[in-house]
Amino acid sequence: PPSPPPPPSPPHPSPPPPSPPPPPPRGPSQGGWYAVRTGSSCSCESGSKESRRSAAAAASSDAAECSLLGGPFAICVQVGLAAAAIATLVVKRHTERPRRPWLVWFFDASKQAFAGFLQHCVNLVFGVAFAASGAASECAWYLTNFVISVVCGVLLLNLAMAGYNRCVDRFGLHLLRSGEYGKPPSWRPWLMQMLVWGFLASAEKVVTAAIVILPLHSRLDAVAQLIEAPVYHYPKVELLLVMVFAPVILNGLFFWAIDSLIMRRTAGRMSGAEIL
């Protein structure tokens, strides 16, 4: 018998429908990743609102911290502090009876200005160093260190000057007799006394830091945080309080007391020939 015809071949499958085009990339306002093409280069940026908000919050937190060396405003504040200290010495001279001659007053005041500048630099260094190892800002640590130095400094410098005057009298060191510059006043005893006084004032800062601040660092850091808490988010206000208002009062009392230490102890004690 004849063979049956072959079965019909199955129809060819139709091609799959084309896939839909990919959605357009979302821009930063839509919160996704997007590509920016310039020539042959492609840079990808994140448009996440949350990341931008966290970065802005971190930047504002950093900007809100008070800094001792934070630009021209901080420098102007420090210049104002120096002017207030000099004004204190001028007022003190006008209350004296009898008054020192202007040149003698200038020699005494310049010794304090030199020592005060050195002490201020030490305070700045300590403020930055202690703030780096603690939670309080530089300004809070500056004020804490300043208050401790004023309280302890008057006591330590009184003891230092007592020993200094005893040594000067015992060994006859006429050039180093504090507040006595000869008649007429000479620059040589003034220069020697200024260098010695600057050394004593700076040494007092180091001794105070070694015996008070370093052993109590953690507790003082907590106190410094409490002091600056009300003005932490207002760094310029904090800088004014720390570098002007509080130090002007404390510095005035400190300079007044120290000026009484370094001025001539007895009038007419020495002739010019003894010094020159």
C-alpha positions in Angstrom: 0.0 0.0 0.0 1.2 3.6 -0.5 2.9 5.3 2.5 0.8 8.0 4.3 1.7 11.6 3.5 4.2 13.2 6.0 2.6 15.3 8.8 2.6 19.0 8.2 5.5 20.8 9.8 4.6 23.0 12.8 4.5 26.7 12.1 7.6 28.8 13.0 7.4 30.5 16.3 6.8 34.2 16.1 9.6 36.5 17.5 9.1 37.8 21.0 7.6 41.2 21.3 10.2 44.0 21.8 10.9 44.8 25.5 9.7 48.2 26.7 12.3 50.9 26.8 14.0 51.4 30.2 12.6 54.2 32.3 14.4 57.5 32.1 17.0 58.0 34.9 15.8 59.9 37.9 17.4 63.1 38.8 18.5 64.3 42.3 15.1 65.7 43.1 13.6 62.2 42.7 16.0 60.7 45.2 17.9 58.2 42.9 21.1 57.8 41.0 21.6 59.7 37.8 24.3 60.0 35.3 25.8 63.2 33.9 27.6 62.8 30.6 30.1 65.3 29.3 31.9 64.1 26.2 33.1 60.6 26.9 33.2 60.9 30.7 30.4 59.9 33.1 30.2 60.9 36.7 27.6 59.4 39.1 26.2 61.4 42.0 23.8 60.5 44.7 20.7 62.6 45.0 19.6 61.3 48.3 17.9 63.9 50.4 18.8 62.1 53.6 22.5 62.1 52.8 22.4 65.8 51.9 20.6 66.7 55.1 23.1 64.7 57.3 26.0 66.4 55.6 24.5 69.8 56.1 23.8 69.0 59.7 27.4 67.9 60.2 28.7 71.1 58.6 26.5 73.3 60.7 27.6 71.4 63.8 31.2 72.0 63.0 30.6 75.7 62.2 28.8 76.2 65.5 31.8 75.3 67.6 33.7 78.2 69.1 37.3 78.5 68.0 40.1 80.6 69.6 41.8 81.2 66.3 38.8 81.4 64.1 39.5 84.3 61.8 39.5 88.1 62.1 36.7 88.2 64.6 38.7 86.2 67.2 41.8 88.3 66.6 39.8 91.5 67.1 38.4 90.1 70.4 41.9 89.3 71.6 43.2 92.8 70.7 40.2 94.2 72.7 41.3 92.1 75.7 44.8 93.5 75.5 43.4 97.1 75.4 41.3 96.5 78.4 44.3 95.2 80.4 46.3 98.3 79.5 43.4 100.5 80.5 43.3 98.8 83.9 46.9 99.8 84.5 46.3 103.4 83.5 43.4 103.6 85.9 45.5 102.1 88.7 48.2 104.7 88.1 45.7 107.5 88.6 44.7 106.1 91.9 48.2 106.0 93.3 49.5 108.5 95.8 52.2 109.5 94.9 51.9 108.6 91.3 54.8 106.9 89.4 56.4 109.0 86.6 55.1 108.0 83.2 58.4 106.4 82.2 58.5 104.3 85.4 54.9 103.3 84.9 55.7 102.4 81.3 58.5 100.1 82.4 56.3 98.4 84.9 53.3 98.1 82.5 55.5 96.8 79.7 56.8 94.0 81.9 53.2 93.0 82.6 52.3 93.3 78.9 55.2 91.1 77.9 54.4 88.5 80.5 50.7 88.8 79.8 51.4 88.1 76.1 53.4 85.0 77.0 50.6 83.8 79.3 48.0 84.4 76.7 49.9 82.3 74.2 50.2 79.5 76.8 46.5 79.8 77.5 45.7 79.5 73.8 48.0 76.4 73.4 46.5 74.8 76.5 42.9 75.6 75.3 43.4 74.0 71.9 45.3 71.0 73.4 42.8 70.2 76.1 39.9 70.7 73.7 41.4 68.1 71.3 41.4 65.5 74.1 38.0 66.4 75.6 34.4 67.1 74.7 34.3 70.9 75.5 35.3 73.5 72.9 38.5 75.5 72.8 36.7 78.6 74.2 35.3 76.7 77.2 38.7 75.3 78.0 40.3 78.7 77.6 38.0 80.2 80.2 38.4 77.2 82.5 42.2 77.5 82.3 42.1 81.2 82.6 40.0 81.1 85.9 42.3 78.5 87.4 45.4 80.4 86.4 44.2 83.7 87.9 43.3 82.0 91.2 46.4 79.9 91.4 48.6 82.4 89.6 48.2 85.2 92.2 49.2 82.8 95.0 52.1 81.2 93.1 53.5 84.5 91.9 53.3 86.0 95.4 55.4 83.1 96.6 57.8 83.4 93.6 58.3 87.1 94.1 58.9 86.7 97.8 61.8 84.2 97.0 63.0 86.4 94.1 63.2 89.6 96.3 65.0 87.6 99.0 67.6 86.4 96.6 68.1 89.9 95.0 68.6 91.4 98.4 70.9 88.7 99.7 73.2 88.7 96.6 73.0 92.4 95.9 71.6 92.1 92.4 70.8 95.7 91.9 69.7 95.4 88.3 67.1 92.9 89.2 65.4 94.8 92.0 61.8 94.9 90.8 60.4 98.3 89.9 63.7 100.1 90.4 65.3 101.4 87.2 67.8 104.0 88.4 67.7 107.8 88.3 67.2 108.6 85.5 65.5 105.4 84.6 67.6 103.1 82.5 66.6 100.5 80.0 69.1 97.9 81.2 67.5 97.0 84.5 64.1 97.2 82.8 65.1 94.6 80.1 66.6 92.2 82.7 63.5 92.5 84.9 61.1 92.0 82.0 62.9 88.8 80.9 62.9 87.4 84.4 59.2 88.3 85.0 58.2 86.8 81.7 59.9 83.5 82.6 58.2 83.5 86.1 54.8 84.2 84.6 55.1 81.5 82.0 56.5 79.0 84.5 53.4 79.7 86.7 51.1 78.6 83.9 53.0 75.3 83.3 53.1 74.6 87.1 49.4 75.3 87.4 48.6 73.0 84.4 50.8 70.2 85.9 49.4 70.2 89.4 45.8 71.2 88.8 44.5 70.9 85.2 46.1 67.6 84.1 45.1 65.6 87.2 41.6 66.9 87.0 41.2 67.0 83.2 38.1 64.8 82.9 36.2 66.6 85.7 37.2 70.1 84.4 36.1 69.0 80.9 32.6 68.2 82.3 32.5 71.6 84.0 33.6 73.4 80.8 30.7 71.7 78.9 28.2 72.9 81.5 29.6 76.5 81.2 29.3 76.6 77.5 26.0 74.7 77.1 23.7 77.9 77.1 25.7 79.5 74.3 27.1 76.5 72.4 25.2 77.2 69.2 26.2 80.9 69.2 30.0 80.8 68.8 30.5 84.6 68.5 28.5 85.2 71.6 30.5 82.5 73.4 33.8 84.0 72.1 32.8 87.4 73.5 31.9 86.0 76.9 35.0 83.8 77.1 37.6 86.3 75.7 36.1 89.7 76.7 33.5 90.0 79.5 34.8 87.3 81.9 38.6 87.9 81.3 38.2 91.7 81.5 37.0 91.4 85.1 39.4 88.7 86.1 42.3 90.2 84.1 41.7 93.6 85.7 41.9 92.1 89.2 45.0 90.0 88.2 46.9 92.9 86.6 46.0 95.2 89.6 47.4 92.7 92.1 50.5 91.8 90.0 51.3 95.5 89.4 51.5 95.9 93.2 54.0 93.0 93.3 56.4 94.3 90.7 56.4 98.0 91.3 59.0 99.7 93.6 58.7 98.6 97.2 60.0 101.7 98.8 60.4 105.2 97.4 63.9 106.6 97.0 65.5 103.3 98.2 68.2 103.4 95.5 70.2 106.1 93.8 70.9 106.1 90.1 74.7 105.6 90.7 74.0 102.2 92.3 72.2 100.9 89.2 74.2 102.6 86.5 
